[in-house]
Amino acid sequence: MRKQGFDPQKYIDEQSKYILERVNHFDKLYLEFGGKLIGDKHAKRVLPGFDEDAKIKLLQKLKDKTEIIITVYSGDIERNKIRGDYGITYDMDVFRQIDELRGFGLSVNSVVITRFNNEHSTNVFISKLERRNIKVYTHKSIPGYPSEVDKIVSEEGYGMNPYVETTKPIVVITAPGPNSGKLATCLNQLYHEHKLGTQAGYSKFETFPVWNIPLKHPLNVAYEAATVDLKDVNMMDYFHYDAYKEVSVNYNRDLEMFPVVKRSIEKITGKASIYQSPTDMGVNRVGFGITDDAVIQEASKQEIIRRNFSTECDYKKGLIDQEVVSRMKLIMEELALKKEDRIPVVPARTYAEKLKENSATKEMPAVMAFELNDGTVITGRSSNLMDSCSAAILNAIKYIANIGDEIFLLSPAIIETMKDLKKDKLHSKITTLNANEVLIALTIGAVTNPTAQLAVEKLHELTGVQAHSTVMLNKDDEQILKRLGIDVTSDPVYPSENLYYM
């Protein structure tokens, strides 16, 4: 059992109380939610004990007072931008979010398409939403946004975009990812609300960086690592210090935008803003849920190492440039971290090197190592039957269930039949079984094999396992590991010299 360093209930109680206090300042509060509203895996990794659905459970407590608007940038739909943690496009993620929010009993008001310019794919997306009775609003780009405040806060700016009709005192604005137009949507709503005579306000709920811990605390540095491609940099909130002589932490984009946001709010409302700093504008209380700082620091360092591996793999795939890799390297050096500080890395590489010595090929053998929750390291390697991910999963659950190595969980006959299907009927060039196929075979076998059934029952104990692969994984294996709750990293090495493989 891994150590916990965060009290989720204390956090939810503190956070809900603080949001309600903020609501009391206004007739209606537009609350911009940064980060993930559901399934915040980053927060769960760096704050052991954090409930990844804490935000949504918080909103559940306030559901009678809350409705939700989802914003998505039309350009992200046009280029089929992928949400990495789920491996789905942003338009599909909007559907997923609506389903999940409804499942939690929350009211989804509408979807706002931002910076819309009548793009074809976006129009198809709008049609799909409207034919499922989801209200859709489109907002055009505003010339001069965000700096030309006088033009933006006018009938030629926010005035030309439609008002989203809302009825509840808390309106949450969320999105599939960054730069989706959440802030612009909030300010657009404020403009129309005040024209209608409603005293509406704006606040931001951003979990990271944590404003009331030190700037260079590993938890805040881990946020920089997580947003290294966005070039986010944590900084002291100098507006807050000037106003209150109190040190707090924010990040560069919020600090750069604060004067503009403040001026926009003041022009909309016609009176001085109640906010003197970006920290004032936020409602985040996550720092008050920390119960063991040493645990949080270690977890954050491990997250930085994970992000470093991810960055190197993205560079290998051509998704980012060298500047991002260099910046990630500086973050690692800042905390004196090495890749080998991640426990499963060395066992995986050592086993792979041993296999390579006895191999006639030049390719790096595919090996995966699992660090189980009791500290035991289990490895698995690719063979002509299954890939390394599948082997590691089977070896791990056999260990957890105290099943001997000599006992087969899968019948060789079933494996060969599945391989023949892939080769002869599906015409696949890669016939080794991947993790998804192996787990399906295992659950089918469990119907008649009590040992396989015992192994299946232990799959849930893989949640929280740390894994490392000596080669980059295919998307199917990557998603299976994520669904099992396994945190995986990979060396930036392709599993073969083939340019295309399935």
Sequence and secondary structure as in RCSB ss.txt:
>XXXX:A:sequence
MRKQGFDPQKYIDEQSKYILERVNHFDKLYLEFGGKLIGDKHAKRVLPGFDEDAKIKLLQKLKDKTEIIITVYSG
DIERNKIRGDYGITYDMDVFRQIDELRGFGLSVNSVVITRFNNEHSTNVFISKLERRNIKVYTHKSIPGYPSEVD
KIVSEEGYGMNPYVETTKPIVVITAPGPNSGKLATCLNQLYHEHKLGTQAGYSKFETFPVWNIPLKHPLNVAYEA
ATVDLKDVNMMDYFHYDAYKEVSVNYNRDLEMFPVVKRSIEKITGKASIYQSPTDMGVNRVGFGITDDAVIQEAS
KQEIIRRNFSTECDYKKGLIDQEVVSRMKLIMEELALKKEDRIPVVPARTYAEKLKENSATKEMPAVMAFELNDG
TVITGRSSNLMDSCSAAILNAIKYIANIGDEIFLLSPAIIETMKDLKKDKLHSKITTLNANEVLIALTIGAVTNP
TAQLAVEKLHELTGVQAHSTVMLNKDDEQILKRLGIDVTSDPVYPSENLYYM
>XXXX:A:secstr
     B HHHHHHHHHHHHHHHHTTSSEEEEEE S SS  HHHHHHSTT  TTHHHHHHHHTGGGEEEEEEEEHH
HHHTT EETTTTEEHHHHHHHHHHHHHHTT EEEEEEEES    HHHHHHHHHHHTTT  EEE    TTTTT HH
HHSSTTTGGGS      SSEEEEE SSSSSSHHHHHHHHHHHHHHTT  EEEEEE  SS TTS TT HHHHHHHH
HTGGGT  EEE HHHHHHHS   EEEHHHHHHHHHHHHHHHHHHSS  S SSHHHHB   GGGGB  HHHHHHHH
HHHHHHHHHHHHHHHHTTSS HHHHHHHHHHHHHTT  GGGSTTHHHHHHHHHHHHHT SS S   EEEEE TTS
 EEEEE  SSB HHHHHHHHHHHHHTT  TTS SS HHHHHHHHHIIIIIS  S  SB HHHHHHHHHHHTTT H
HHHHHHHTGGGGTT EEEESS   HHHHHHHHHTT EEEE S  SSS SS  
